[in-house]
Amino acid sequence: MNRLFVVAVASEKGGVGKTTIATNLAVYLKALREDMPVTIASFDNHFSVDQMFALGPPAEKNIALLFEDEQPSDRVRLGQYGVQYVASSRRLQPPPQPPQWLRQRLGSTGLTGLLILDTRPILDWFSEAALLTADLVIVPVKDRAALVNAAALRQVLAAAGRCERLWLLPSLVDTRARLNAEVRVHEFLAYAARERDYQVMDLFISKSPKVESLASGFSSTVRPVLTHARKTAVHPQFKRLAQDVLKRFDAVLAGAADSLMKSGQNDPGQSVTKRRQVVECPVCGLATEARNGHFFFALCSRRRGYIHPGCFAEICTDMNPDIFTDRGGVIALTVDGPGLVGPDCRLSVHLFDDHGDLLESEHIMIEATAFLKDAVGFIAGQPIDNAYRELVLLNGHVETVELKPGRTSGRLFQQNRRKIIRELRQAGLF
């Protein structure tokens, strides 16, 4: 196991649970994979890493020396819970090298397994270096401000062509809090993030007074959730987060990093892989060719692919054929899940012209559909009866939209996507 997999936990906004996620993730990773080296280091100066993992007297050598001397291999110490750690420093001075140099520097430490980097709540040299070094970037978001601040992190990764490594994680979520009678705060965060084209992990970390108390009290030691808060809702959430990280780590070792990082599968218990790029037609199940199909895109699951023209005509018969057949433009299908509108979910269809303006809208009787219900469920990656809220866009034109990011010839469809989402939201239709 010579491959070092680096996870950076980053946010420009303080108070989002960044260090709590980083430290507890390390403990859970080691508990789930005892034979794998797990190391944690922090570029911040609050010493939470030391307070949770340090054994014995304070370390004489800390992380500052990683950027100064020529032999960084002796910076790592074995800490509590079997987790290795690098002692923190109150003052870090950026080296003269560019941020990309950190990955090379870490290679000289001889570290293997998995390394977690806890970053500062500012975008400085050290945070940028962590972003560019990481195989996976976890960005905790607890409110709209944290979501807005995530744009700066994405910009750093976009410049390096590594946006697919960034995943948002709703954190410090009060599950009782709602924006209104229907929408919970963490659900709003997830949908708002996906609307901005972020990848969002299919889980969240709850706000818990018990967990918050683990970092306070008479003792200077910080206790992990695994040993001192197992009866809280946060315990299974951290277990699931660690399982997700391990799945990505295993994919890298197996040489399948690209397929997993771009997939929508975040639940290790799922038996069916929900890939973002779907090669089958959602109606007939046969392989599709981009040059001869109707492009589809699901907002929440991020799945995309093509529908055969003949199959597209079949699902249009489940809509109003007088309205939705041979009209071009974009068809938007909205799914309102059970609990939002009633005991059963609701499927609505909306027709937009080539300029992204709404033309027609109507509800569909799901029970009367022959093809549409199953097709929408396939596109969404789950039965629509299980979907809380989903938006599926279908290109009414047979037009090539290259599946690889950055290579789009169907620019009209892509340009109108955000306008369509915005118009649906303003009209209260999604």
C-alpha positions in Angstrom: 0.0 0.0 0.0 2.3 2.7 -1.3 -0.4 5.1 -2.5 -1.2 8.1 -0.2 -4.8 9.2 -0.4 -5.3 12.8 0.8 -8.6 14.2 2.1 -8.8 17.9 2.7 -11.6 19.3 4.9 -11.9 22.9 3.9 -14.1 26.0 4.3 -13.5 29.7 4.2 -16.2 30.1 6.8 -15.5 29.3 10.5 -17.9 27.5 12.7 -19.1 25.0 10.2 -17.7 21.9 12.0 -14.6 21.6 9.9 -12.2 20.4 12.6 -14.9 18.2 14.2 -15.4 16.4 10.9 -11.6 16.1 10.2 -10.7 14.6 13.6 -13.7 12.3 14.0 -13.3 11.1 10.4 -9.8 10.0 11.2 -11.0 8.0 14.2 -13.8 6.3 12.3 -11.5 5.5 9.4 -9.0 3.8 11.7 -11.8 1.9 13.5 -13.3 0.6 10.2 -9.9 -0.3 8.6 -7.5 -1.1 11.5 -4.7 -2.3 9.2 -4.6 1.0 7.2 -2.4 3.9 8.3 -4.5 6.9 9.0 -2.7 10.3 9.6 -4.1 13.7 10.4 -2.5 17.1 10.3 -3.8 20.6 10.8 -2.7 23.9 9.3 -4.8 25.8 11.8 -3.5 27.0 15.2 -6.2 25.8 17.6 -4.4 22.5 18.5 -7.6 20.4 18.4 -5.7 17.7 16.6 -3.1 17.6 19.4 -5.8 17.6 22.1 -7.6 14.6 20.7 -4.6 12.4 19.6 -1.5 13.4 21.5 0.1 10.8 23.8 2.8 11.7 26.3 4.7 15.1 26.5 4.3 17.8 23.9 6.0 17.1 20.6 9.3 19.1 20.0 8.9 18.8 16.2 5.7 20.1 14.6 4.2 20.7 11.2 6.1 23.9 10.7 9.3 21.9 10.1 7.6 20.1 7.3 8.0 23.2 5.3 11.5 24.0 6.4 13.9 21.0 6.8 15.0 18.4 4.4 14.0 15.3 6.4 10.3 15.5 7.1 9.8 11.8 7.8 10.1 12.1 11.6 7.3 14.6 12.0 4.6 11.9 12.3 3.8 10.5 15.7 1.5 7.6 16.8 -1.5 9.0 18.7 -4.5 7.8 20.5 -7.0 5.5 18.8 -4.2 4.2 16.5 -4.3 7.5 14.5 -1.0 9.0 13.5 -0.8 12.8 13.8 1.6 15.7 13.1 1.8 18.2 16.0 0.3 21.6 15.3 2.1 24.9 15.2 1.0 28.3 16.4 2.8 30.0 13.6 3.3 28.7 10.1 5.3 30.6 7.4 4.6 29.7 3.8 7.6 28.4 1.9 8.9 30.0 -1.3 7.6 27.1 -3.4 4.2 27.2 -5.1 1.2 25.5 -3.4 1.5 22.5 -5.8 4.8 21.7 -4.1 3.1 20.2 -1.0 2.1 17.0 -2.7 5.8 16.4 -3.6 6.8 17.2 0.0 4.3 14.8 1.4 5.7 12.1 -0.8 9.1 12.5 0.9 7.6 11.7 4.3 7.1 8.1 3.4 3.4 8.2 4.4 1.0 5.7 3.0 -2.7 5.0 3.5 -4.9 7.9 4.2 -4.0 11.5 5.2 -6.5 14.1 6.5 -5.6 17.7 6.3 -7.6 20.2 8.4 -7.3 23.6 6.8 -7.6 27.2 8.0 -10.9 29.2 7.6 -9.1 31.4 5.1 -7.9 30.8 1.6 -4.1 31.3 2.1 -1.1 29.4 0.8 -1.7 26.5 3.1 -5.4 26.1 2.3 -4.7 26.3 -1.4 -1.9 23.8 -1.1 -4.2 21.4 0.7 -6.9 21.8 -2.1 -4.4 21.1 -4.8 -2.9 18.1 -3.0 -6.1 16.4 -2.1 -7.7 13.5 -3.8 -11.0 14.4 -2.1 -12.0 17.8 -0.8 -14.9 17.8 1.7 -16.5 21.2 2.2 -18.8 21.5 5.2 -21.7 23.9 4.7 -24.2 24.8 7.4 -25.8 27.9 5.9 -26.1 30.1 2.8 -22.9 32.0 3.7 -20.8 28.9 3.8 -22.3 27.9 0.4 -21.4 31.2 -1.1 -17.8 30.9 0.3 -17.4 27.5 -1.4 -17.1 29.2 -4.7 -13.6 30.4 -3.9 -12.5 26.9 -3.2 -14.0 25.6 -6.4 -12.2 28.3 -8.3 -8.8 27.1 -7.1 -9.7 23.5 -8.1 -11.2 24.6 -11.5 -7.9 26.4 -12.4 -6.2 23.0 -11.9 -8.9 21.0 -13.7 -9.9 19.1 -10.5 -13.4 20.3 -9.7 -14.6 16.7 -9.6 -12.7 16.2 -6.3 -14.8 18.8 -4.4 -17.9 17.6 -2.5 -20.1 19.6 -0.2 -21.3 18.1 3.1 -24.2 19.7 5.0 -23.0 20.0 8.6 -24.2 21.2 12.0 -27.7 20.5 10.7 -30.6 21.1 13.1 -33.1 18.5 11.7 -35.9 20.3 13.4 -35.2 23.6 11.6 -37.4 24.4 8.5 -37.5 27.2 6.0 -41.3 26.7 5.9 -43.7 23.9 6.6 -42.4 21.8 3.8 -38.6 22.4 3.4 -35.9 21.5 5.9 -32.8 23.6 6.1 -30.4 20.8 5.1 -32.6 19.9 2.1 -32.5 23.5 1.0 -28.7 23.6 1.3 -28.4 20.4 -0.8 -30.8 21.6 -3.6 -29.2 25.1 -3.6 -25.8 23.6 -3.9 -26.8 21.3 -6.8 -28.4 24.2 -8.6 -25.0 25.8 -8.5 -23.5 22.7 -10.0 -21.8 21.4 -6.8 -21.5 17.8 -6.0 -23.2 17.1 -2.7 -22.6 14.1 -0.5 -25.8 12.0 0.1 -25.6 12.5 3.9 -25.3 15.2 6.5 -23.8 15.8 10.0 -26.3 16.8 12.6 -26.0 19.5 15.2 -25.7 17.8 18.6 -25.2 19.4 22.1 -23.6 16.2 23.2 -21.0 16.3 20.5 -20.3 20.0 21.1 -19.7 19.2 24.8 -16.9 16.8 23.8 -14.6 19.7 23.1 -15.4 21.6 26.3 -15.2 21.0 30.0 -12.6 20.8 32.7 -10.2 18.6 30.6 -8.1 19.9 27.8 -8.6 16.6 26.0 -11.1 16.5 23.0 -13.1 13.2 23.0 -14.3 11.6 19.7 -17.9 10.7 18.9 -17.0 7.1 18.5 -16.1 6.6 22.1 -18.2 9.2 23.9 -21.3 9.9 21.7 -22.3 6.6 20.2 -26.0 7.0 21.2 -26.3 10.3 19.2 -27.5 10.6 15.6 -24.1 11.8 14.7 -22.5 8.4 15.3 -24.0 6.6 12.3 -23.5 9.7 10.2 -19.8 9.7 10.8 -19.7 6.0 10.2 -21.3 6.5 6.8 -19.0 9.3 5.9 -16.0 7.2 6.7 -17.4 4.3 4.6 -17.8 6.7 1.7 -14.2 7.9 2.0 -13.0 4.3 2.2 -14.9 3.4 -0.9 -13.2 6.2 -2.8 -9.8 5.2 -1.4 -10.3 1.6 -2.5 -11.3 2.8 -6.0 -8.0 4.7 -6.3 -6.1 1.6 -5.3 -8.0 -0.4 -7.9 -7.3 2.2 -10.6 -11.0 3.3 -10.9 -10.8 6.8 -9.3 -12.4 8.6 -12.2 -15.5 6.4 -12.4 -16.1 6.7 -8.7 -15.4 10.4 -8.2 -17.8 11.2 -11.0 -20.5 8.8 -9.7 -23.5 9.6 -7.7 -23.1 6.6 -5.4 -22.4 7.7 -1.9 -24.1 5.0 0.1 -21.9 1.9 0.5 -25.0 -0.2 1.1 -26.4 0.4 -2.3 -26.1 -2.6 -4.7 -26.6 -0.6 -7.9 -24.0 1.9 -8.9 -25.6 5.3 -9.8 -23.1 6.6 -12.3 -23.5 10.2 -13.3 -22.8 9.3 -16.9 -25.5 6.8 -18.1 -24.8 4.8 -21.2 -28.2 3.1 -21.5 -31.5 4.6 -22.8 -33.8 5.0 -19.7 -36.8 3.7 -21.7 -35.5 0.6 -23.6 -32.3 0.0 -21.6 -30.1 -0.4 -24.7 -26.9 1.6 -25.3 -27.3 5.0 -26.8 -25.1 7.0 -29.2 -24.6 10.7 -28.5 -25.0 11.7 -32.1 -28.6 10.4 -32.3 -30.5 11.0 -29.1 -32.3 13.4 -26.8 -30.0 14.5 -23.9 -31.3 14.2 -20.3 -30.0 15.6 -17.1 -31.2 15.0 -13.4 -30.4 17.9 -11.1 -30.2 16.1 -7.8 -28.5 12.9 -8.8 -26.4 14.6 -11.6 -27.1 11.6 -13.9 -27.0 12.4 -17.6 -27.2 10.5 -20.9 -29.4 10.1 -24.0 -32.8 8.8 -25.0 -33.3 7.1 -28.4 -35.6 9.3 -30.6 -38.2 6.5 -30.8 -38.2 6.0 -27.1 -38.5 9.8 -26.6 -41.6 9.7 -28.7 -43.0 6.9 -26.5 -42.6 8.8 -23.2 -44.2 11.9 -24.9 -47.3 9.8 -25.3 -47.6 9.7 -21.5 -47.6 13.5 -21.5 -50.2 15.5 -23.4 -49.3 14.6 -27.0 -50.9 17.7 -28.4 -48.5 19.9 -26.3 -45.3 17.9 -25.9 -44.8 16.2 -29.2 -42.6 17.7 -31.9 -42.3 21.0 -30.1 -38.5 21.1 -29.6 -37.3 23.3 -26.7 -36.7 21.7 -23.3 -39.1 19.5 -21.3 -38.7 19.8 -17.5 -40.1 17.0 -15.3 -40.5 17.8 -11.6 -41.0 15.2 -8.9 -42.5 16.2 -5.5 -42.0 13.3 -3.2 -44.2 11.9 -0.5 -44.4 14.1 2.6 -44.1 17.2 0.5 -47.5 17.2 -1.3 -49.3 14.3 0.3 -49.0 10.5 0.9 -48.1 10.0 -2.8 -45.5 11.7 -5.0 -46.5 14.0 -7.8 -45.1 14.2 -11.3 -45.4 17.5 -13.3 -44.3 18.3 -16.8 -43.3 21.7 -18.1 -42.5 22.8 -21.7 -39.9 25.5 -22.4 -39.0 27.0 -25.7 -35.5 27.4 -27.1 -35.0 30.6 -25.1 -35.8 29.0 -21.8 -39.3 30.6 -21.5 -42.1 28.5 -20.0 -44.9 27.7 -22.5 -47.0 25.0 -20.9 -47.3 23.1 -17.6 -49.5 20.3 -16.3 -49.6 17.5 -13.7 -49.4 13.8 -14.8 -51.4 10.9 -13.4 -48.5 8.6 -12.6 -50.6 5.5 -12.5 -51.7 6.1 -16.1 -48.2 6.3 -17.5 -46.8 3.4 -19.5 -43.2 4.5 -19.9 -42.7 7.9 -18.2 -42.7 6.9 -14.5 -40.0 4.2 -15.0 -38.0 6.3 -17.3 -37.9 9.2 -14.8 -37.0 6.8 -12.0 -34.1 5.4 -14.1 -32.8 8.9 -14.9 -33.1 10.0 -11.2 -31.3 6.8 -10.0 -34.1 5.7 -7.7 -37.9 5.0 -7.9 -39.7 8.3 -8.1 -41.9 7.1 -5.2 -38.7 7.4 -3.0 -37.6 10.8 -4.4 -38.2 13.8 -2.1 -37.7 16.3 -4.9 -36.1 15.9 -8.3 -35.9 17.8 -11.6 -35.2 16.1 -14.9 -34.5 18.1 -18.0 -35.0 16.5 -21.5 -33.7 18.2 -24.7 -36.6 18.2 -27.2 -34.0 18.4 -30.0 -31.9 15.5 -31.2 -28.7 17.3 -30.5 -25.3 16.2 -29.4 -24.3 17.3 -25.9 -20.9 15.7 -25.1 -20.9 14.0 -21.8 -17.4 15.0 -20.8 -17.2 18.2 -18.8 -16.1 21.2 -20.9 -16.9 19.6 -24.2 -20.4 20.6 -25.0 -21.8 21.1 -28.5 -25.4 21.4 -27.3 -24.7 24.8 -25.9 -28.3 26.0 -26.2 -29.5 23.3 -23.7 -26.7 24.0 -21.3 -27.2 27.8 -21.4 -30.9 27.6 -20.7 -30.6 25.1 -17.8 -30.1 27.6 -15.0 -32.8 30.0 -16.5 -35.3 27.1 -16.5 -34.5 26.2 -12.9 -34.8 29.8 -11.9 -38.1 30.3 -13.6 -39.6 27.1 -12.1 -38.6 28.2 -8.6 -40.0 31.7 -9.1 -43.3 30.2 -10.3 -43.4 27.9 -7.3 -43.3 24.8 -9.6 -40.1 23.3 -8.1 
